[in-house]
C-alpha cells in the first residue's frame, strides 16, 4: 500500500464518458489498497472558453479577476470526478486549492506554490477517501484565488505529491511516455523507460512539450518520483502493467540506468537569430545590446560572442520567432547608433537541435560525433551552445528533420538500450 | 451618499453585452457618490448546464459535490462583472462567498446564511471600490462550499444588505415591480409603488414569483428596505427616476402608505385537494392522517377540518399537484384502513385565489365582499383559509381567471391608489 498521486489532463476529463473512465482507473488503484490523491485539469476547451469571455470584456483582462474566472474550470472537474467515484461506490471528496490550502505568492495568472497544508488531505486519506484536488490554482496570503499559468496542473500534482511525500506521481497524458525524439520526425524513436530529472529539464526547456518545465523543476527540487504515462489505455488494464508503463523520471543515476550516453534529441523551430556585426570589443557591450531588448520584454535564449580579432567582434543571440521583428526594431532604432556597430543581420529561418544526456558527463567525443554527423550531411552549424548535459546547435531550418534523423541514428538511439 | 446593494438575475448577466450594461448602470450609481455592492446570479442557463453534467454522472448527485460544481456559475459572473467595471474605469473587486466570508449551515444545496463578515467589504468600499459578491452561495464552518438553493441570489443580496446596514437593496429583475395581480390575467393590474413586508411575504408564499420567499423573510427579519425594479430600462436613464421606480417593500405602515384595503390578488394552479371522508372525530386523528404524508416527504399547504356532526367528520388538505398521486397512494395504502375512514376523494383540478392586504386588519367586510363577488359569478368555494392579512379560497380551476378579474375589480385595484 502506498500513497499515489494521479494527474489527468483536460483531454482525459473532456466529457462525461471520459470522466467515468478516469473514475474507473482511480477506483482500480484504490481497490488495490493505495491511498489515492487525484489532480485533474479543467475539461478540455473550458479554460479557453472562460478566457474568451474575459477578453470580450477587457482586451487585457485584470489578472486577479481572470484567476477568479479561470479557476472555476478545475472546480467543475473535481466535483464531477468525485461524483463519478461515488457513482461506482468509492468514497471521495473534492477540494479547491484554497480549501487544502495550496498557498501561493500573489503573482496572478503565473503564481508560484509556496506551501501545501497536508492535514485535511491526510485525514481524508486515513478515512479511506479518495481526495481530489483542483490543479492549476491556489490561494495567496490575502485569500485571493491565484492560478499557476498554462500547464499548471502538472505542477500542482507534483507539488501535492511532494507535500504528501507520495510514493509516486503519475501524470496521465495523451502520449505514452518520453521518447528519444519526436516519433513524427524519426519513426524509429524509442520510448525511454527512465530518464533523469536533469535530462527531462533540458528536454522540457528545449521544447519537448510532455511536461510543463516548472513541474519538472518541482520534481527535481523535492525529489518526487514522477511517471509520464498514457491515459488512452483501457481503464481496467492490469494494474502492475500500468504501473510499469510510460517513462519514470528518476534521481538515482546508477540505479538501473540505461547505459546510453545520450538519451534524446530535442529540437524546435521557435527561434530567430540576430547578429550585431562589427561591435567594439569593450566592457559593458553585452549589456548595451541586450539591455534595451530586455526592457522591451523580449526573452533571449542563446547568446554567442566570439573572441575579437582586431578590436571588433560579432555578437549573436536568438529570440522567440514571434518577437523577431520587435527585437530587430529595438536594435536598429536605439542600439546601433549608440554603440557604433556595423549592420544588424537577422534570420528567422533557423532551427535549434540539441543532444541531451546525463551520460555525456563521463564521455568524451559527444560534441565531435555530433559535429561530424552534421558535416557528413552537409549541414552548416551557425551557432553552438553547451551545458553539462546538452549540446545545442543552430542550423538552417530546412535541414532540421534531416539533422534530427541523422543524429538519432549516429547516437544509436534506435537500438534497444543496453542493460 | 449611501451604501447601496444591487442584485442582478441570470437574464441580466446572460451575455457579454448585458454584463456591460450592468456595469454601466452600477458605474452610474458609483459616480453619484454611492458605496456600491453588487450581487449577480450566474449567467442564464449556466446553473442548468452544470446540474445537467452532474446528473449525467450521478442520477442523484452528491449534495456537497453538486454545490462545489454549481457555485462556479456565480464565480464566473463576479469575475466578468469586475472586469466590465474596470473596463469603464471603475475600481472593482470580486469575492466568492467563502472569501467574504458568507457563513452558512452545512445543509448542502439548501443552506441557510448564519452570518456575514463585513470587514473586508467595508475596507474595499472605504477605498472607493465597487464590491461584487457571488450570490447563491456561502461556506460552512468546515470550509465546504454551500449553496442556498434556487433563487438564492435574492437572499444573498438582502443578507449582504442587512450585514452592511445598507440604505436600500435593489433587486433588478425582468418585471418592473410588484403588481396588484398578474397583468397577463388582468390587463388593468397596477404596479404598487409600495407594499409592506407582510404583504410581500403572503404574495410570495401564494405563488407570486417576483422574489424568493426566503429573501422576503430576511428583509423582514432585518428590516432591509428592498426595492424590486426593472433591469430592462436603459442603463443610462436618470438615476433619480430609476431610484424611485419599481416597488419598495416597506416596514412603516403609516409612512406614506397607500390607503387601499387590500394590495393584491394572488393565485396559483399548483395544488391538488384531497379529502378523507367519514373520519372518526377523536384526538390525534390529524396526526394519523398527515404523519404518513409528511414521512413520504410531501408538503401540505391548506388544512381544513370541520366541526363534526354525529362523531364523524371530513378532513381536507392540499398538496402540490406534482405530489398528488403519491399522496393518494399513501392514504389509500396505509392510512385508510388504519383509521377506519370512509373514501379518499381527490381533485387535482383546483385553483387557489387569495386577497392580500395589510389594510384588512382594520377593515371588516373583506371576507364577505370576496365571497359575494365569487357568488355573483357563480363560482363555488370549496375550501377557505385565512390569516391576519390574507383570505384564500380553493375553487374549480377553470374559474380561476374569472375569479381573479372579478375580485380585482370588486376591490377597486384597477383604480389609482388614494393618497
Interface residues (C-beta under 8 A of the other chain):
Chain A: X16 X19 X20 X50 X53 X54 X56 X57 X58 X61 X62 X64 X65 X66 X68 X69 X71 X72 X75 X76 X78 X79 X80 X82 X83 X84 X86 X87 X93 X94 X96 X98 X99 X143 X144 X145
Chain B: X16 X19 X20 X50 X53 X54 X56 X57 X58 X61 X62 X64 X65 X66 X68 X69 X71 X72 X75 X76 X78 X79 X80 X82 X83 X84 X86 X87 X93 X94 X96 X98 X99 X143 X144 X145
